[in-house]
Amino acid sequence: MPHAFVWLGLLTAAAAVATWRARHYALRGNLLDQPGERRSHSVATPRGGGIAIVGVVLAAGAFLALRPSAGALWLGFLPGFLIVAGIGWWDDHRPLSPWLRLGVQAIAALALAAGAWGESGQVGPAVLAFGIAMVLVNVWNFMDGINGLAASQAALAALAFSTLLTDGWHWLALAVLAGCLGFLPFNFPKARIFLGDVGSGALGFALAGLVVAAALASPPGRLPLLLLPLTAFLVDAGFTLLERMLRGEPWWTPHVSHLYQMGARRFGHTPVTVIYAAFGGVTLLLTCALSQATLGVALAVTIAAYGVCGALWFSLRRGWRG
């Protein structure tokens, strides 16, 4: 394998060029997100830039899957990743029913679950794979609402997972990081193109694949650490979804009631994305520092991180509401 910095540099450059091309494609095809009361931007902006990340991750994954040491998980991950990206790309061009998207995402999650079962020979990893894929695909879609947020959080999470992975999956985590790094200059601090559903869903599925790969390769003490890099997104998306369901609101429809959206209305996109990135940086450092921790220590720190994040969510939401 190439040196990590060579791998990162080549894939980042490829993602940047592909994002630039995707922007021109979107402008020519009038593939634009218009401002609206359920959106957090004020000018029409091209969408679908996440296809660049998809291309980089898919190419890297196909290369890595051909290695002799590649296991059955790759055979579930790559088709599932392509399915999620495909339905997202279709939805970016012609909006689809949320239930149709969910059904197709479930097929992709089943593919990842089949790969996990084939790799481990156990039902538990397959259940984990299906559940985490369904959750993260939709969480990244929900949280992709302001400049730089979804891509920066995916980059930090991928970097964290790369420290827990070896062999091909380590290099795939770096490919996800590179894809995000190539895309981000076009999306932050000023958005010249959005990820689109093709990008947000694919990032969620890619991270799910990394979680499953790390779970299969990790000793028990590391397992709680797999949730640390996802803390901010899981807390904001989870509590917001629960609140909307308790209120009887149609939770599957677009809205602007996430904490990050409230913050963006008050302070602008950049400060909120930076705050979330700072929190993600802390969880990245914790993940690295605790890589050799016992199960009890890792579990205690993970619970504490979610507790702190949950308390911040309730406190800030109370102050920022309205």
Order of alpha helices (4+ residues) and beta strands (2+ residues): alpha-beta-beta-alpha-alpha-alpha-alpha-alpha-alpha-alpha-alpha-alpha-alpha-alpha
